[in-house]
């Protein structure tokens, strides 16, 4: 079996085995084993990709093409480049960390782990798909389990949050399907057969008016799951009600499908449409960056703070992609990876704090550094990474974005960049405020003096997320080179 199909087969086998487990212990051992294998495959893929890329200059490597529906020219067509390889590794890390963080899940553990791994199947399939229809199918597979994960295992107004998330994302999927079909029915512009193959469509000269029509449709269809302002409102509510591991996968992985889809499909296949519409979506993205940061300041719930922070950081990803140059694109991919790790770490820590104090209200917390020092210290590190301190992944990503964005000579792009940069100052405000109120000073509640210390499986989950954040910040060149070599095909259409 090919190296990429294993990313579908192994999780599917894990789900199959989970169906026959009988208790919590069996369920978590099976989920852990499956997640460890996935991480091993992702690491192996990195090394295999580097070796293959040295000999193969094709846009995608490790390709496989199997006819699915011949009449519509739909294929199970898969392949990877440096961007998708990096995102596959991110997914594997967060899935494994999520299993550790959910180690003591007692409410329907088998069903919980099944839903979690089905979600990962959709994400893996999305990142390896070259066929637009197959990509869309995996997109839906990734989204659907979120309704169950929030609606069954969530807290607070979970039914409302699950329904709101599902309706918003399904609405975006309907819009996206229109965009995909618009691309498909114009993929024979040069006299060839209709196709869903991304690499074949990229060679077709789709008429400019068609590109201008379908780019905004396709962009919005993908960008809604990437928290594009003003379609972001499903995300904070979904985060607040979701269980910890689901919040980790939701923000750390699922929301990355938006930026990846925008880049892989909308910009790559409709470059003239991207050039025509970029100014409009830059305004929305820049506003989202600033709005998300200021909204985070106003929140007192830790999950809402992190959720609005995600809106800001992911707005920065879309902002960078729309700058249409190599440096900004490199920053956008690095920001996707960095944000995925940071936000998953934040949600893991928030879940641990809530599990011990039974509150997420910052104003009711205080002095936690004295009673749970490990969790508190890591929270500070995650906060410093989030505000872009040198030595962490956030700095590397944001520097590439701002340098790339400022390369545009047009005054509009430079003003937009300056406004987006200003969000860093706002980020520092809400991060330092939370650290000061929640972690420093005297312990506000005597009941917090005897909080349970961090458990071994929680430490493993934290370390799995923390180490890559530091590694990318200290030694980012290998990852940047992996990404940069994959960007040239995307540049051809927008230069």
N, C-alpha and C positions, 0 to 999 in steps of 0.2 A: 504493500500500500504506500502511496506517495506521502511525503513528509507533511504536507499541509492538510490532507484529509484526516489525518490523525487528530487534528484539533477539533474535528466534528465527532469522530468515532469514539475517542477516549471519553469525553464528557457524556456522550450518549450511552456508552457502556456503564459508566458510573451511575447514571440515572437508572438504568435497567437493574443493576445490582442493588441500588438503594430501595427499589420497589419491594425487594424480598427481605429487607432487614426488619428486625422485630423489636428493637429497643434503641434508646439513645446512644448507647456505647457502640453498637454495630453501625448505626447511621453515621456518626461522626468519624469513625475509623475509615469507612468506605469513602466518605466525602473528602477526608484528609488525604487518603491514598490517591484518589483521582486527581485532586488539586496538586499534589506533589508531582505526579506524572506530568501534568500539564505544564508546570513550571520547568521541569526538566526538559520537556520538548521545546519550550520557548527559548531556553538558554542554548540548547543544541541547535535550534534554528538560526540563532544569531551567528554562531561560529560557522555553520554550514553556508549561510548567506554570504558571509565575508569571503569564504573560500570560493564560492560559486561566482561572486561578483568580480573577482580577480580575473576570471576567464571568460565571463559572459557579460556583454554590455547591453543586453536586451532590457527593455523598460521593466518587464516583470520576469522573475525567474521562478523555477520550480512549478512551472505552469502545467495544468492538466485540463483537458477539454473532453467532456462527455456530453453527447446530445441528450437533452431532457425532453423538450417538446419540439419535434422537427418542424411541424407546420408553421410555428411562429419563430423558428430559429432561436429557441431558448436553450441554453447550454448550462451544465454545471461546469463553469469555467473559473478556475482559480489560479492565483499567482501572488507573489509578494515583491515589494521593493523595500528599501531601507525604512520608509515611513511605516508601512504596515507591520514590518518585523518588530520595530520598536513598540508599536501599540499592542501587538500580541503579547510581548513580554510584560508590558504594563498590566494588561488584563490578567495574565497568569499570576502575577505578584499579588494583585488586589483580591482575586478570588481566594488564593491560599490564605492571605491575611484575614479575609472575611470568615473563612471556616474556623480559624483559631479564635477570632473574636466571638463567634457564635458557639463556642465549644460547650457551653452549659445550656444551650437552647433546649427547653423542656416541653414547650408547647408544640405538638406535632412536628418533632424534629425531622422525621423522614420526609414529610411533605415540604418542610422548609428548605432542606438541602436540595431536594429535587428541583424546586422552583428556582433556587439560586443557580444551580448548574445549567438548567435549561436556558436561563438568561445568558449565561456565559457562552452557550452554544451559538445563540444568535449573534453575540458580539464577535466571537471568533470567525463565524461564517461571513459576517459583514466585512471584516477587515481583509479577508482573503479572496473575496469575490471579484471577478473581472466582468461578469455578466450582470447587467443592470437589473434584470428581473430577479435573478438569484439573490443579488444584494438586497433588493427590496423585501424578498421573502424572509431573509435572515434578520433584516431590520425589524420586521413585525414579530418574529420569534423573540427578539430581545425585549421588545416593548411590552408584550402581553403579560408575561409573568409579574411585572411590576404591580399590576392591579391586585393580584392575589397576595403578593408579598406585603403590600401595604394594607390591603383590606382585611387580611386575616391576622397578621402578626404585628400590625402597627399599633400606635397608641393615639389618644386624643380623638379628634374627629377623623378617624382613619377611613371610614366609608366615603366621606365627602372628599378627602384628599385623594384617595385612590380613583374615584370617579372623575374628579377634575383633571388629574394627570392623564388618565386614559382617554378622556374625550378630547383634550387638547392635542395629545400626540396622535390620536387617530385622525383628528381633523387635519393635522399637518401631513399625515400619511396620505390622505386623500388628495391633498394639494400636490404632494410629491409624486404620486402616481400619474397625475396629469402631466407633470413635467417630464417624467420618464417616458411616457407614451409619446409626448411631443417630440422628444429626442429620437425615439425609435422610428416614428413615422417619417422622419426627415433624415434617417441614416442612409438612405439610398440616393442622396442628392447628386452623387457622382456617377449614378447609373448602376450601382451594385445592388445586392439584395438587402432587404431590411434586416437589421441586426441589433442585438442588445449588447454586443461585445464592446467594452469601453475602448480597447486598443484599436479596434477597427473603426469605430465611430470617430475617434480622434484624427483619423486620416481623411475624413470626409469634410468637404467644404460646405458645411451647413449655411444656408443663406443668412445674411446679417439680420434681416427683419425677423426671421424665425428665432435666432439666438436672442435678440432683444426681447422677444415675447416670452420665451420659455426660461430665460435665466432667472428673473425674479421669482417665478413660480417654483423652480427647482431649488433656488437658494432658500426661500422661506420654508419650503417643505423640509429641508434638512436643518436649517438654522433654528427652528422652533425647539428642537431637542437640545440644541446648543445654547438655549436661554437667550435668544435674540429679543431685545427690547422692541416692542412692548408685549411680546408673546411669552414672557418669562414667568408669569404668575403661578403656573402649575408647579414650578420647581421648589420654591420655599415651603409651600404647604405640603408637598410630597415628602421633602426632607424631614420636616418637623414631625410627621406622623409615622415615618418608616422606621423599622427596627434598625439597629446599628449597622449590621453587615449590609443591609439593603441600601442604606444611605451611602455607605462606602462604595458599593458598586454603581449606584445611581449617579453620584457625582463624579466618582473616580474613573468610571469606564463608560457607562451608558451615554452620558452627555457628550462624550468625545466623538460619538457617531455623527453628530451634527457638523463639527468642523471638518472631519475627515470626508464626509459626503460632499460638503461644499467644495472642498479642494479637489477631490477625486473625480467628481461628476460635473458640478456646475461650472467651475472655473476651467477645468481641463477640456471639457467637451463644448463649452459655450464661451470661448475667450472673448469674442467680440461683444457678447452680451455683458460679460464681466466688466470690460472697459467702459461700456456705455452706462451701466448702472452702479458702478463702484461708489461714486460720490454719495448717492442716496443711502446706501447701506452702511457706508462709513459714518454718516451722521447718526444713524440708529445705533451702530455698534459703539461709537464714542459716547453717546448719551447713556447707553447701557453700562459702560465702564464706570462712568461718574455716578450714575444713579445707584448702581449696586453698592458702591463704596459708601455713599451717603446714607443709603437705606440701612446698611449694616450698623452704622453709628447709632441709629435710633432704636435698635433692637435690644432687648434684655434677655431673650431666650438664646442660649448658646447655639442651638441648631439653626435658628433663623439668622443669626449673625453669620454663621458659616455658609448658609444657603445664599444669602445676598452677596457675600464675598465671592461665591462661585459665579454668580451672575456677572459680577465685575470682571473676574479673571477670564471667564469664557468670552465675555464681550471683547476682551483684548485679543483673543485668538481670532475671532471673526474680523476684527479691525486690522490685524496684521495680514490675514489672508487677502483682504481687499486692497492692500497696498501694492500687490502684484509685482513684487520683486523678490529676489532670492534670499536676501538677508532677512527680510521681514517674514518670509515663509519659513525659514529655518527657525526663527524665533517662535512662530506660531506652533510648530510641531513640538519644540522644546517646552513651550508653555503648556501644551496639552498634556505632555508627560509629567511635567513638574506639578501642575495643578491636580492631576489625577492622584499622584502620590500624596501631596500635601492635604488635599481635602479628605481623602480616605483616612489619613492619619488623624486629622482633626475630629472627624466623626467617630473614629474608634475611641479617641480620648474622651470625647463628650459622652459617649455611651458608658464608659467606665466611671466617669464622674457621676452621671445620673444614676447608675446602678448602685452607687454607694451613698449618695446624698438624697436621692429621690427628688431632685429638682434640677432644672436647667436655667433657672432664673439667676442671672449674674448678681443681682442686688441682694440675694439671699445667701450668697456664698462669700467666703473670705478666709484667708489664712491657710488655704489648702496646701501650700508648699510645705508647711510644717507637718502635715498629717499624711499626705500622699506625695512625697517628694519626687518619686520617679515619674509618675504621671504628670505632675506639675512641670518638672524640668523639660520633659519632652514637649509639653504644650508650648512652653516658651520658645524652644527651638523651632517648632512648626510655625509659630507666629513670626519669628525672624525670617524664616524662609519665605513666608507668604508676603511679607512687606519688601522682599527683594534684597535682603542683606547679602553682601559678597561672601562667597564660600558655600552658598546653597543654590539649589537648582533654579529658584525663582529669579535670582540675579542674572544668571546666564540667559534665561529665556527673555526676560524683559529688556535687557540690554540689546539683544539682537532685534527685538521688535521695534524699539524706539530708534535705534540707529538705522534700521531698514526703512522705517516709515519716514524718517527725516531726510532720506536720500531723494525723495520727490521734491523737485524745485518749485512746484506750484504752491502758492501761499495757502490755499485751502487745505492741502494735505499737512502742511507744517503747523498750521493753527490747530487742526484736529489732533495732531500728535502731541502738541503742548498741552492741550486739554486732557488728553488721555494720560499723559505723564503725571498730571496733577493728582490723579487718583491714588498714586503711590503715597502721597502725604496723608490723604484721608485714610488709606489702609493702615498706615502707622498709627493713626489716632485710635481706631477701634480695636486694633490688636493690643496696643499698649494699655488702653483703658481696661480691657478684659483682664489682661495679666495683672494689672495693678489692683483691681477690685476683687477678683476671684482668688488670686494666688497669694498676694502680699497682705501684710497687716496681721492683726489678731484674728483668731478663729471666732467667727460670729456666733456659731451654734455649738454648744457644748457637746451635742450628740455627734459632731464631726470629729471629736478628739480621738475616737476609737474606730475610725474607718478602716475597712479591710485593706490590707496591703495588696499590691498588684500581684496577680497570679502568674504562674509560669507560662500558660498559653497566651495570656494577654501580653506578656513581655515579648514572646515570639512574634505575635502579630504586629506589635509596635516596631520592633527591630526590622522586620521585613519591609516596612514602609519607610523607616527613617534612614536606613543605610543608602538606598538609591538617591534620596534627596541630597545627602552629603556627597555621595560619589559623583553625581552629575555636577554639583557645584565646584568640587575640587578638580575633577578631571573630565571636562565636558567635550574635549576635542574628538575622541573616538566616536561619540554619539553624533556630534555635529557632522563629521565626515560621512557617517552612515546615512544621514538625512540629506546632506547637500548633494551627494552623488545621484540622488533620486529626483532632484528638483528640475534638472535641465529640460526634460520633456514637457514640463508644465510651462516653462518660460517661452517656448517657441510660439505659442499662440497669442501671448500678450505683449511681446516686444515689437 
